[in-house]
Amino acid sequence: MMKKKTMLVIGLVVSLAAVILCAGCGSQDSNDEASLSNEEAALDNAETSLKIHVISDYNLGEDWISQFEQGAREEIIGQRADAEVECGVIKDTTVADQILGYGLSGGFDGLLIAADTQDAETAEAVAQAREQGVSVVGFGDNVNNGYNTAAPDDLAKSMTQVLVAQVALRQGADAWGQSDFGDQLGRAVQGSWTTLNSSEDKKLFVPPYVMECSKNNEGRYEMNRVSLISDIGDTPDGKGYNYILNTGNNYYLYPENPGQLECHWEPDGYSGSDSLMKTTDDTGIDGGGNSTFFLDMNTYGYSEEYFQGTISTFEGYGAMGNEPEECIALNLESPVRVLLTDGRDILLSVIQLNASQLDTEQSLSNLANNGTVVTVTGELFEAETDHHFTPVLMNVTGVE
């Protein structure tokens, strides 16, 4: 039975993110107030247990495995200083055997698997583990956030963040600790999702934003609407979480099936074709390395950047519940990895454009929705108001 905090407002995810990153960090302070704060934090997390088993494929090589394990351990301990982490290598047995034989008998909260989990035998073992209350993340679960096997430590950290979020959702707010449960709710859905219908519409979740994209005539994804996650509550059966959008859609996430978001329109019920499955973004690279461009908003000096992509118009639904605004987006040819000032590491494939600095805004409007690939130049900034609908936006100074 899960214990959850009903109707967690998504503002908790955003406003507390910077605080969460520092939780539990630093040396012990003799100051009475600091000591009291540490004691309160310990009490807040007193009921929390976090025991993770990392399973790696022997064929990946000793050096690769070592880096992957280090990245995973750093992320796990970074989130829970008292967490237990055990590591093992698959050599003379199968991934499924490791999951069923050792993973489930060790009392683990989660299994992080550096191996393919898509074959029928392994997928069945993963499903069985999840049914028994053990969270599992492996290759093929589309939680790599754009990182690849050329950077095993970064890949491990990205996968581990999702695994820890899944564990937290199983344990619930009371057991996990109220202070950062909202952050874990956001991490559990962050990333790219695709509808189960033939249109394969894509929704990019970077809470509180849900950037909704569909394919143009050339088969490229272009954003046509942005909604916000206004609240997160319990599902009617009390077994999952309901992500409530301000456009009326409800998406149910169940911990035993973390790769799917069930679409509901209350009180009309369930829509299988509009439900979402976790997918991955094309990073625009072949072979080694990570995404083609990395931007740290903590150190960004407001220099001009340029990106290629198509232009589209979209409807932005603000938090105040007003009529939607018509805005302009750049749909990137290659996603950009962005480290936001609140500490979130995101893969962004759409940027809202502010054309007020152009000689004529009409130049962007003329390019919208016709599929033409252009190069847009400008300065980037993070969302600040109810009129900003992507985590990072651009003040446009030129279009070619």
Secondary structure as UniProt FT lines:
FT   STRAND          8..9
FT   HELIX           11..15
FT   HELIX           17..22
FT   TURN            23..24
FT   HELIX           32..44
FT   TURN            45..47
FT   STRAND          51..57
FT   HELIX           58..60
FT   HELIX           62..79
FT   TURN            81..82
FT   STRAND          84..90
FT   HELIX           95..97
FT   HELIX           98..103
FT   TURN            104..107
FT   STRAND          110..116
FT   HELIX           120..131
FT   TURN            132..133
FT   STRAND          135..139
FT   TURN            145..146
FT   TURN            149..150
FT   HELIX           152..176
FT   HELIX           178..189
FT   STRAND          191..195
FT   TURN            198..199
FT   STRAND          202..206
FT   TURN            207..208
FT   STRAND          209..215
FT   TURN            217..218
FT   STRAND          221..234
FT   TURN            236..237
FT   STRAND          241..245
FT   TURN            246..247
FT   STRAND          250..254
FT   TURN            255..256
FT   STRAND          257..265
FT   TURN            266..268
FT   STRAND          269..279
FT   STRAND          294..296
FT   TURN            297..299
FT   STRAND          305..316
FT   TURN            319..320
FT   STRAND          325..339
FT   TURN            341..342
FT   STRAND          345..354
FT   TURN            356..357
FT   HELIX           362..367
FT   TURN            368..369
FT   STRAND          373..382
FT   TURN            386..387
FT   STRAND          392..399
//
